[in-house]
Amino acid sequence: MRMYDIIHKKREGGCLSSQEIAWLVDAVTRSTVPDYQISALLMAIFFQGMTPEETVELTVAMARSGDMADLSQIPGVKVDKHSTGGVGDKTSLIVGPIAAACGVKIAKMSGRGLGHTGGTVDKLESIPGVTMDIPRERFFQIVRDTGIAIVGQSGSLCPADKKLYALRDVTATVESLPLIAASIMSKKLASGADAILLDVKVGSGAFMKTQEEAQRLAQLMVDAGNQAGRRTAALITDMDTPLGACIGNALEVAEACEILQGRGDRRLAELCSQLAQAMICLAGLGDQGAAREMVQEAIRSGRAFHTLCRMVEAQGGDSGFLQDTGRLPKSAVCREAHMPEDGYIVGLDAESCGLAAMELGAGRETKESAIDYGAGIVLLKNKGDSGKKGEPLARLYANTQEQCARAEERLLSALRIGPNPPAARALVLRRIGV
């Protein structure tokens, strides 16, 4: 085969065969075709798209380009959960322990944050002592003992995706839905779970800005997972406003602990309950009604919070920081932002809030950037709340006053105030497969 012929075929709107896709992924993995030809193909895919069949073939070939995790040593149905990213999205720290406390086995590989979306690895590493680099046998043992382990992604997982994503990032082809679906699902397939739950975010703080785009992406990923032999489902969820009250690594760990103990932001708690219920259903442990009862009991009894503590201890951390979250890292400078006028908060742009948290040091602009685990934002008011001019809106944490000043300016630019409360927006906008 020749790369030229594959580029030409896709440029003209043709459908690539399974043999052509397998040859392409192998060539990308072994670096036997130049970057300029791969870039040309990516641009052709961006404009011409891919059929669902092509997307599945690409997903499976990318998954097989590196190590494929074998979780058979862990008894029971293993369920993975993936979020497409958002602001204040600490759901894995909450949903995982709840589902594990209900009998679901979770052997999860997570990534670091980049840009205004946080990563689960960064959040867990804000707990002193926690390690995300765990040998395979120890990883399996933790799941057998506690029901859950969350580790960093293996460097040998999906090498084709790493190469393709690096080129997509510099060729303005990141937004291609088939390429997004293949990138996400190849890693999920390679991670070895029996079933996969996708939390596809939509709104200002998400990659997908419209519900139509989110639904197309979700359906592509669900179809790819199911056709590859993994039971896959998706929830399309709102990310127009930050999820919960906290944005920033240690701050989000503290909020996760609150939710697991039956306190905290009701909207965040309800989303996590629905995600955990879906995982229980995917594992075959009950229907929606039974799953909801199981989730409520896991929180009420304390088993869900205890499960998180056990996982943290097993991964080298000190669960005392979860029992007393005031001990978690917190940046030296704290500054309050205030309501600029009377009224209701009718809009709080999630992306701008995430960028404000980056200004404070809670996010990274490049993969090499350092982050401040104690930096971030605690929202004292959120969309739908009312306030008077001068009342506290948020607390900002950073290492310098200058960072706080820049972040405050960006946070206030995210705010829209009106005389009447906004219309309520559904939390879960659509379900696919569950």
C-alpha positions in Angstrom: 0.0 0.0 0.0 1.0 3.6 -0.4 0.1 6.5 1.9 -0.4 8.7 -1.2 -3.3 6.4 -2.4 -5.0 6.5 1.1 -4.8 10.3 1.2 -6.2 10.6 -2.3 -9.0 8.2 -1.6 -10.1 10.0 1.6 -9.7 13.4 -0.1 -12.2 12.3 -2.7 -14.6 11.2 -0.1 -13.9 7.5 -0.3 -14.3 5.0 2.5 -11.1 3.4 3.8 -11.1 -0.4 4.0 -10.2 -2.2 7.3 -6.9 -3.3 5.6 -6.0 0.3 4.7 -6.8 1.5 8.2 -4.8 -1.3 9.8 -1.8 -0.5 7.5 -2.1 3.2 8.3 -2.1 2.7 12.1 0.8 0.3 11.9 2.7 2.8 9.7 2.0 5.6 12.2 3.1 3.5 15.1 6.3 2.5 13.5 7.0 5.9 12.0 7.3 4.6 8.5 5.4 7.4 6.9 6.3 11.1 7.2 4.4 13.5 9.4 3.4 15.7 6.4 1.5 12.8 4.8 -0.2 11.9 8.1 -1.2 15.6 8.5 -2.6 15.6 5.0 -4.7 12.6 5.8 -5.9 14.1 9.0 -7.1 17.2 7.1 -8.8 15.1 4.5 -10.7 13.2 7.4 -11.5 16.6 9.0 -13.3 17.7 5.8 -14.7 14.4 4.5 -15.4 12.7 7.8 -15.5 8.9 8.4 -18.3 6.4 8.3 -19.3 4.7 11.6 -17.6 1.5 10.2 -14.4 3.4 9.5 -14.5 4.9 13.0 -14.8 1.5 14.6 -11.9 0.1 12.5 -9.7 3.0 13.4 -10.6 2.8 17.1 -9.8 -1.0 17.3 -6.6 -0.6 15.3 -5.4 2.2 17.5 -6.2 0.2 20.7 -4.1 -2.7 19.4 -1.2 -0.5 18.5 0.3 -0.9 22.0 -0.4 -2.9 25.2 -3.9 -4.2 25.8 -4.6 -4.6 29.5 -5.9 -8.0 30.6 -8.0 -7.5 33.7 -9.1 -11.2 34.0 -7.2 -11.6 37.3 -9.8 -9.3 38.8 -13.1 -11.1 39.6 -16.4 -9.6 38.6 -17.5 -7.1 35.8 -15.0 -4.3 35.4 -16.6 -1.0 34.5 -14.7 2.1 33.3 -15.9 5.7 33.3 -14.7 8.5 31.1 -15.6 12.2 31.1 -14.9 14.4 28.1 -13.7 17.1 30.5 -15.1 20.1 32.2 -14.6 22.7 34.9 -14.8 21.5 38.5 -15.4 17.9 37.2 -14.3 15.8 40.1 -16.9 13.1 39.4 -14.4 10.2 39.1 -13.4 10.8 42.8 -17.0 10.4 43.8 -18.6 8.0 41.3 -15.8 5.5 41.5 -15.9 4.9 45.3 -19.8 4.9 45.3 -19.9 2.3 42.5 -17.1 0.2 44.1 -18.9 0.3 47.4 -21.9 -1.2 45.5 -19.9 -4.1 44.1 -18.6 -2.7 40.8 -14.9 -3.4 40.1 -13.1 -0.3 38.8 -9.5 -0.6 37.5 -9.2 2.9 36.0 -6.4 4.6 34.1 -6.7 8.4 34.2 -4.8 11.3 32.7 -3.5 14.7 33.8 -5.3 18.0 33.1 -4.4 20.3 30.3 -5.8 23.8 29.8 -8.9 24.7 31.8 -10.0 21.1 32.4 -8.6 19.3 35.4 -7.2 15.8 35.4 -8.1 13.1 38.0 -4.4 12.2 38.4 -3.6 15.8 39.5 -6.4 15.8 42.0 -5.3 12.6 43.6 -1.7 13.6 43.7 -2.7 16.7 45.7 -3.3 14.2 48.6 0.2 13.8 50.3 1.8 10.4 49.6 -0.5 9.2 46.9 1.3 7.6 43.9 -0.3 7.0 40.5 2.6 4.9 39.2 1.8 1.4 40.5 3.0 -1.9 39.2 0.4 -4.0 37.4 0.2 -6.8 40.0 -0.2 -4.2 42.8 -2.8 -2.4 40.8 -4.8 -5.6 40.4 -4.5 -6.4 44.1 -5.8 -3.0 45.2 -8.9 -3.5 43.0 -9.4 -6.9 44.4 -9.1 -5.6 48.0 -10.9 -2.3 47.8 -13.0 -2.5 44.6 -11.2 0.4 43.0 -7.8 1.8 41.9 -7.1 4.8 39.8 -3.6 5.0 38.3 -1.8 7.0 35.6 -2.0 5.9 32.0 0.7 3.6 30.8 3.2 5.0 28.4 2.8 1.9 26.2 -1.0 2.4 25.9 -2.2 3.4 22.4 1.1 4.8 21.0 -0.7 5.5 17.6 -3.1 7.8 19.4 -0.2 9.8 21.0 1.3 10.4 17.6 -1.9 11.2 15.9 -3.0 13.6 18.7 0.2 15.5 18.6 -0.3 16.1 14.9 -4.0 16.9 15.3 -3.0 19.5 17.9 -0.8 21.4 15.5 -2.8 21.0 12.3 -6.2 22.4 13.5 -7.9 19.0 13.2 -8.6 18.3 16.9 -12.4 19.0 16.4 -13.0 16.1 14.0 -15.7 13.9 15.7 -14.5 10.6 14.3 -10.9 11.3 15.4 -12.1 12.4 18.9 -14.2 9.3 19.2 -11.3 7.0 18.1 -8.8 8.7 20.4 -11.0 8.3 23.5 -12.4 4.9 22.8 -9.1 3.3 21.7 -7.7 4.1 25.2 -10.8 2.8 26.9 -10.6 -0.5 24.9 -6.9 -0.9 25.6 -7.6 -0.3 29.3 -9.4 -3.7 29.4 -12.8 -3.0 31.1 -15.8 -5.1 30.3 -18.2 -2.1 30.1 -17.7 1.6 29.6 -19.7 4.6 30.8 -19.1 7.9 29.0 -20.0 11.3 30.5 -20.1 13.6 27.5 -20.1 17.2 28.6 -21.8 20.0 26.6 -21.7 23.7 27.1 -19.3 26.6 27.5 -16.8 24.7 29.7 -16.8 21.6 27.5 -15.2 20.6 24.3 -18.6 20.1 22.7 -20.4 23.4 22.7 -23.8 22.3 21.3 -26.1 19.4 22.3 -26.2 18.2 18.7 -22.4 17.9 18.5 -22.3 16.1 21.9 -25.0 13.7 20.8 -23.2 12.8 17.6 -19.9 12.3 19.5 -21.6 10.2 22.2 -23.4 8.0 19.6 -20.1 7.4 17.7 -18.3 6.3 20.9 -21.2 4.1 22.1 -21.4 2.4 18.7 -17.6 1.9 18.6 -17.5 0.4 22.1 -20.5 -1.9 21.5 -19.2 -3.1 18.1 -15.8 -3.8 19.7 -17.5 -6.1 22.2 -17.7 -3.8 25.2 -21.1 -2.8 26.7 -21.0 1.0 26.3 -23.4 3.7 27.3 -23.3 7.5 27.6 -24.9 10.4 29.5 -24.8 13.8 27.9 -24.5 16.3 30.8 -24.5 20.1 31.3 -21.2 22.0 31.5 -22.5 25.6 30.9 -21.6 26.4 34.5 -18.9 24.9 36.8 -19.7 21.6 38.4 -20.0 22.1 42.1 -18.5 24.9 44.2 -14.8 24.1 43.9 -12.3 24.5 40.9 -8.7 23.3 41.7 -7.1 20.1 42.7 -7.0 19.9 46.5 -10.2 22.0 46.7 -12.0 19.5 44.5 -10.7 16.5 46.6 -12.3 18.2 49.7 -15.6 18.7 47.8 -15.6 15.1 46.7 -15.2 14.1 50.4 -18.2 16.2 51.3 -20.4 14.6 48.6 -19.4 11.1 49.7 -20.5 12.0 53.2 -23.9 13.2 52.1 -23.2 16.9 52.2 -22.3 19.6 49.7 -23.6 20.8 46.3 -26.9 19.1 45.4 -26.4 19.4 41.6 -23.0 17.7 41.8 -24.4 15.0 44.2 -27.3 14.3 41.8 -25.1 14.0 38.8 -22.7 11.6 40.6 -25.7 9.5 41.8 -26.9 9.2 38.2 -23.5 8.2 36.9 -22.9 5.7 39.7 -26.4 4.2 39.0 -25.5 3.8 35.3 -22.2 2.0 36.2 -24.1 -0.4 38.5 -26.6 -1.1 35.7 -23.8 -1.7 33.2 -22.2 -4.2 35.6 -25.5 -6.1 35.7 -26.0 -5.6 39.5 -29.5 -4.1 39.3 -32.0 -2.0 37.4 -32.3 1.8 37.7 -34.5 1.6 40.8 -32.4 -0.9 42.6 -29.2 1.0 41.6 -30.5 4.3 43.1 -31.3 2.5 46.4 -27.8 1.0 46.4 -26.2 4.4 45.8 -28.1 6.1 48.6 -27.3 3.3 51.0 -23.6 3.4 50.1 -23.4 7.1 51.0 -25.7 6.9 54.0 -23.8 4.0 55.6 -20.4 5.6 55.0 -19.2 2.8 52.8 -18.6 5.0 49.8 -16.3 7.5 51.7 -14.6 4.5 53.4 -13.9 3.0 50.0 -12.1 6.3 48.9 -10.1 6.3 52.1 -9.0 2.6 51.6 -8.0 3.3 48.0 -5.9 6.3 49.0 -4.2 4.3 51.7 -3.5 1.4 49.3 -1.9 3.9 46.9 0.5 5.3 49.5 -1.6 8.3 50.7 -2.6 9.4 54.1 -6.4 9.2 54.5 -6.2 11.5 57.4 -6.2 14.3 54.9 -9.6 13.1 53.7 -11.0 12.8 57.3 -9.8 16.4 57.9 -9.7 18.2 54.5 -8.5 21.4 56.2 -5.1 19.7 56.1 -5.0 19.5 52.3 -2.7 21.9 50.5 -3.9 25.5 50.2 -2.1 28.3 48.5 -0.7 31.1 50.7 -2.8 34.0 49.4 -6.6 34.1 49.7 -8.7 36.9 48.1 -12.4 37.4 48.0 -14.2 38.4 44.8 -17.5 40.3 45.3 -20.8 40.8 43.5 -20.5 43.8 41.3 -24.2 44.7 41.5 -27.5 43.5 42.9 -29.4 40.7 41.2 -29.5 37.1 40.2 -26.6 35.2 38.6 -28.2 34.3 35.3 -24.9 33.1 33.8 -21.5 31.9 35.0 -19.4 30.9 32.0 -17.6 27.7 32.8 -14.7 28.1 30.4 -13.9 31.6 31.8 -14.0 30.2 35.4 -11.6 27.4 34.3 -9.3 29.9 32.8 -9.4 32.0 36.0 -8.4 28.9 37.9 -5.4 28.5 35.5 -4.4 32.1 36.3 -4.3 31.1 39.9 -2.0 28.1 39.1 -4.5 25.3 39.3 -4.1 24.3 35.6 -1.3 23.9 33.1 -1.0 25.6 29.7 1.4 22.9 28.4 2.1 19.3 29.4 5.4 20.5 31.0 3.8 23.3 33.1 3.9 22.9 36.9 0.7 23.2 38.9 -0.1 24.5 42.4 -2.2 21.8 44.1 -3.5 24.3 46.6 -4.7 26.9 44.1 -8.2 27.4 42.8 -11.6 28.9 43.3 -14.4 28.3 45.9 -17.6 29.6 44.5 -19.8 31.1 47.3 -22.6 31.8 44.7 -23.4 30.0 41.5 -25.9 30.2 38.7 -29.4 30.9 40.0 -28.3 32.5 43.3 -29.1 36.1 44.2 -26.9 38.6 45.9 -26.3 42.3 46.6 -23.5 44.4 45.4 -20.4 43.8 47.6 -21.5 40.4 48.9 -18.8 37.7 48.6 -19.0 35.8 45.3 -15.9 33.6 45.5 -12.7 32.9 47.3 -9.5 32.8 45.2 -6.4 30.9 46.3 -3.0 31.5 44.7 0.7 32.2 45.7 0.6 35.9 44.8 -1.8 38.8 44.9 -1.1 39.5 41.2 -2.4 36.0 40.2 -5.5 36.7 42.3 -6.1 40.0 40.7 -5.9 38.6 37.2 -8.1 35.7 38.1 -10.7 38.0 39.7 -10.9 40.1 36.6 -11.5 37.0 34.4 -14.0 35.5 36.9 -16.1 38.7 36.9 -16.1 38.7 33.1 -17.7 35.2 33.3 -20.6 36.6 35.3 -24.0 37.7 34.0 -26.4 39.3 36.4 -30.1 40.0 35.8 -33.2 41.0 37.7 -34.9 37.6 37.6 -33.7 34.1 38.3 -32.7 32.0 35.2 -34.7 29.1 33.8 -33.6 25.8 35.2 -31.4 23.7 32.8 -31.5 19.9 32.9 -28.5 18.2 34.4 -28.7 15.1 32.3 -29.7 16.1 28.8 -29.8 12.7 27.2 -29.0 9.0 27.8 -27.7 6.6 25.2 -27.7 2.9 26.0 -28.7 3.0 29.7 
